[in-house]
Amino acid sequence: MKEEWLSSCRLCPRECAVDRNHGKYGYCGQTTQVKVARAALHFWEEPCISGEKGSGTVFFSGCPLRCIYCQNRDIALGKAGKDISVDRLAEIFLQLQEKKANNINLVTPTHFVVQIVQALVKAKKQGLRLPVVYNTSAYEKTETIRMLDGLVDVYLPDLKYADNKLAARYSHAPDYFETASLVIKEMVRQVGKPVFVPEEGKKCKDSSLDISEQYLIKKGVIVRHLVLPEALDNSKSVIRYLYETYGNDIYMSIMNQYTPIREFEDFKELNRKITEEEYEEILDYAIELGVENAFIQEGETARESFIPAFDGEGV
């Protein structure tokens, strides 16, 4: 499988067709050598993913999308990370389980799917029993996602753009919406409606509150959307599409955490955070549509301090 998929790599929609087995670099900037920047408990995901004990998050280096405003820019460009084997990756999964992680959270994994499949199979044979979360920009191919059927329990894709002009401007991906929407459809087909369970050792009270605020997700799809400055129409279109297509069969995560990490000369609209009024407008729109299954962010989330140190911890 490794030779077949990576000798002329078309794992992502860029379809570079480079021979990664012989050290050729495509758009993602990676060869067949798995490169990981951090593997540790992470507490800044949605409540039903992080819980109280943390998500066992593995940050992979490189990225097939590489948005110009990326908060994880150092790893997206492949500047941070350590080379590891498939066996070591499987071992990392098991070590995170030993640390009482609530799940294994694979961040930007697209370009290493072949190796991740191998590592997950090895780890599951050795006792890995945690839910596996696939955390992605959704700039994927359905053929690649199908390789994960039965191995991934929770899909955590973005839906960044409904406006492909924005997708081309910020992510060099004019086909983003058509591509991502097909992929999310495949993810929902694989794992179905969200299923929640109490976090181990935690008593959850029965109430009228949203179950996702009290429990951990065991299976299902949560689609993230980051609200960008000067792009409220795009956000509304994304939310409308998701609600009209999936209703309550998925959860949304509507995020206000956009943080300018550098000064943009050609994209001046990105040189500021979104305002409270802008975020409230988006939330009001979602409520008016009838959206019920959604996470929102409160307080000061748009801070660089929420970006973890990609220092090789746990690798």
C-alpha positions in Angstrom: 0.0 0.0 0.0 2.8 2.4 0.8 4.5 2.1 -2.5 1.2 2.3 -4.4 0.0 5.5 -2.8 3.3 7.4 -2.3 5.4 6.6 -5.4 3.2 9.0 -7.3 1.5 10.8 -4.5 -2.1 11.9 -5.0 -3.3 11.7 -1.4 -4.6 15.2 -1.4 -6.4 17.4 -4.0 -3.0 19.0 -5.0 -2.2 15.7 -6.8 1.5 16.6 -7.0 2.3 13.0 -8.2 5.8 13.2 -6.8 7.7 10.0 -5.7 7.8 10.5 -1.9 9.5 7.1 -1.5 12.6 8.6 -3.1 12.7 11.8 -1.1 10.6 14.0 -3.4 8.7 16.9 -1.8 5.3 17.9 -3.0 3.1 20.8 -1.9 2.9 19.4 1.7 6.7 19.6 1.9 7.1 16.0 3.2 8.5 12.7 2.0 7.5 9.3 3.3 9.3 10.0 6.6 6.7 10.8 9.3 7.4 14.1 11.0 5.7 15.1 14.2 6.1 18.4 16.1 4.3 17.6 19.3 2.5 14.7 21.0 0.9 15.6 24.3 -2.3 16.2 26.3 -4.1 19.2 24.8 -6.9 21.1 26.7 -8.0 23.7 24.1 -10.3 21.7 21.9 -14.1 21.5 22.1 -15.2 20.5 25.6 -16.4 17.1 24.4 -12.9 16.4 23.0 -10.6 17.8 25.6 -12.7 17.0 28.6 -10.9 17.4 32.0 -8.1 15.0 31.2 -7.1 16.4 27.8 -7.0 15.2 24.2 -4.0 13.1 23.2 -3.0 15.4 20.4 -0.4 14.5 17.7 0.6 17.5 15.5 2.0 16.4 12.2 4.5 18.6 10.2 3.6 19.9 6.8 0.2 20.7 5.3 -1.5 20.3 1.9 -3.5 23.5 2.3 -1.3 26.1 4.0 -3.6 29.1 4.6 -1.7 32.4 4.7 -3.1 33.2 8.2 -2.3 29.8 9.7 -1.7 29.9 13.4 0.5 26.8 13.3 2.6 28.2 10.5 6.0 26.7 11.7 4.7 23.2 11.4 2.5 23.9 8.4 5.7 24.8 6.5 7.5 21.8 8.0 10.0 23.9 9.9 9.3 22.2 13.2 9.2 18.5 14.0 11.1 15.3 14.4 11.4 12.4 12.0 9.9 9.1 13.5 9.1 5.6 12.3 5.6 4.1 12.0 6.5 1.9 15.0 7.3 4.9 17.0 4.0 6.6 16.0 2.1 3.5 17.2 4.1 3.7 20.5 3.2 7.4 20.9 -0.5 6.5 20.6 -0.2 3.9 23.3 1.8 6.3 25.5 -0.9 9.0 25.2 -3.4 6.3 26.3 -1.3 5.6 29.3 -1.4 9.3 30.2 -5.2 9.0 30.4 -5.9 11.0 27.3 -9.6 11.0 26.3 -8.8 10.2 22.6 -6.0 10.2 20.0 -6.3 13.5 18.1 -4.5 13.5 14.7 -3.9 17.1 13.6 -3.2 17.9 9.9 -2.7 14.2 9.1 -3.7 14.1 5.4 -0.2 13.7 3.9 0.7 10.9 6.3 -2.5 8.9 6.0 -0.8 5.8 4.7 1.6 5.7 7.6 -1.1 6.6 10.1 -3.2 3.6 9.0 -0.3 1.3 9.5 0.4 2.8 13.0 -3.2 2.6 14.1 -3.5 -1.0 13.0 -0.3 -1.8 15.0 -1.4 0.2 18.1 -4.9 -1.4 18.1 -3.4 -4.8 18.0 -1.3 -3.8 21.1 -4.3 -2.5 23.1 -5.2 0.9 21.8 -8.9 1.4 22.7 -9.3 5.2 22.7 -11.5 6.9 20.1 -9.5 8.3 17.2 -10.1 11.9 16.1 -9.2 13.0 12.6 -8.5 16.8 12.8 -8.3 18.3 9.3 -8.8 21.3 7.1 -11.1 19.1 5.0 -9.0 19.8 1.9 -9.0 16.0 1.3 -9.9 13.4 -1.3 -12.7 11.1 -0.6 -10.5 8.2 -1.7 -8.0 9.0 1.0 -10.7 9.4 3.7 -12.1 6.0 2.8 -8.8 4.4 3.8 -9.7 5.4 7.4 -13.1 3.8 7.4 -13.3 1.7 10.6 -10.2 3.2 12.1 -11.4 6.8 12.8 -14.3 7.4 15.3 -14.6 11.2 15.3 -14.0 13.5 12.3 -13.1 17.1 13.1 -13.0 18.9 9.8 -13.0 22.6 9.0 -15.4 24.1 6.5 -13.4 27.3 6.0 -15.1 28.7 2.9 -18.2 28.6 0.9 -16.8 31.4 -1.2 -14.1 29.9 -3.4 -12.8 33.4 -4.2 -11.8 33.6 -0.6 -10.4 30.1 -0.7 -8.2 31.0 -3.7 -7.1 34.3 -2.1 -6.2 32.9 1.4 -5.5 29.2 0.7 -4.6 28.8 -3.0 -7.5 26.4 -3.3 -10.2 27.6 -5.6 -11.9 24.2 -5.5 -12.1 24.2 -1.7 -15.8 24.2 -1.1 -16.7 21.5 -3.7 -13.8 19.3 -2.4 -14.5 19.8 1.4 -18.2 19.3 1.1 -17.8 16.0 -0.6 -15.3 14.9 2.0 -17.6 15.9 4.9 -20.4 13.9 3.3 -18.1 10.8 3.3 -17.1 11.4 7.0 -20.8 11.5 8.0 -21.4 8.3 6.1 -18.6 6.6 7.9 -19.4 7.5 11.5 -23.0 8.7 11.5 -24.7 10.8 14.2 -22.8 12.0 17.2 -22.6 9.6 20.2 -21.5 10.9 23.7 -20.4 9.1 26.8 -19.5 10.3 30.3 -15.8 11.0 30.9 -14.2 8.3 33.0 -14.5 9.1 36.7 -16.9 12.0 36.1 -20.5 12.1 37.1 -22.7 13.9 34.7 -26.0 15.3 35.8 -29.1 14.9 33.8 -30.4 18.2 32.7 -31.8 20.1 29.8 -28.3 21.4 28.9 -26.7 20.4 25.7 -25.3 16.8 26.2 -22.0 17.8 24.4 -21.2 20.2 27.3 -21.3 17.3 29.8 -20.0 14.3 28.0 -17.2 13.2 25.7 -17.8 12.5 22.0 -17.2 8.8 21.2 -18.3 8.9 17.6 -19.5 11.5 15.0 -18.6 14.6 13.1 -18.0 18.2 14.4 -17.4 20.7 11.7 -15.4 23.8 12.6 -15.7 27.2 11.1 -13.4 30.1 11.8 -15.0 33.5 11.4 -12.6 35.8 9.5 -12.5 39.6 9.4 -14.5 41.1 6.5 -16.0 37.7 5.6 -19.3 37.5 7.4 -21.2 36.6 4.3 -18.9 33.6 3.8 -19.5 32.5 7.4 -23.3 32.7 7.0 -23.1 30.7 3.8 -21.1 28.0 5.5 -23.4 27.7 8.5 -26.5 27.7 6.2 -25.1 25.0 4.0 -24.2 22.8 7.0 -27.5 23.2 8.7 -29.6 22.7 5.5 -27.5 19.6 4.6 -27.1 17.9 7.9 -29.4 19.5 10.4 -28.7 17.9 13.8 -26.8 14.9 12.4 -23.5 16.9 13.0 -22.3 19.5 15.5 -20.8 22.8 14.4 -18.0 24.6 16.2 -18.3 28.4 15.4 -15.0 30.0 16.3 -14.0 33.6 17.1 -10.3 32.8 17.7 -8.8 34.3 14.5 -5.5 35.8 15.6 -3.2 37.9 13.3 0.2 36.3 13.7 2.1 38.6 11.4 1.5 41.9 9.5 0.0 41.4 6.1 0.9 43.9 3.3 -1.4 42.4 0.6 -4.2 41.2 2.9 -4.8 44.2 5.2 -8.2 42.9 6.2 -6.5 40.1 8.1 -4.5 42.5 10.3 -7.2 42.5 13.0 -9.3 40.2 15.1 -13.0 40.0 14.6 -15.1 42.2 16.8 -17.6 41.0 19.4 -20.3 42.5 17.3 -19.3 40.6 14.2 -19.2 37.3 16.2 -22.6 38.0 17.7 -24.0 38.7 14.3 -22.9 35.2 13.1 -24.3 33.5 16.2 -27.6 35.3 15.9 -27.8 34.2 12.2 -27.2 30.6 13.3 -29.9 30.8 15.9 -32.4 32.3 13.5 -31.7 29.4 11.1 -32.5 27.0 13.9 -29.1 25.6 14.6 -29.0 23.9 18.0 -26.0 21.6 17.9 -23.2 24.0 18.0 -20.2 25.0 20.1 -19.4 28.7 20.5 -16.4 30.5 22.1 -16.7 32.9 24.9 -14.1 35.2 26.4 -10.6 36.1 25.1 -9.9 33.1 22.8 -8.0 35.1 20.1 -4.6 35.0 21.8 -1.3 33.6 20.6 -0.9 32.0 24.1 -3.4 29.4 23.0 -1.0 28.2 20.3 1.1 25.3 21.8 4.9 25.2 21.7 6.0 22.9 18.9 9.0 21.8 20.7 9.0 18.1 20.1 7.3 17.2 23.4 6.3 13.6 23.5 7.9 12.7 20.2 
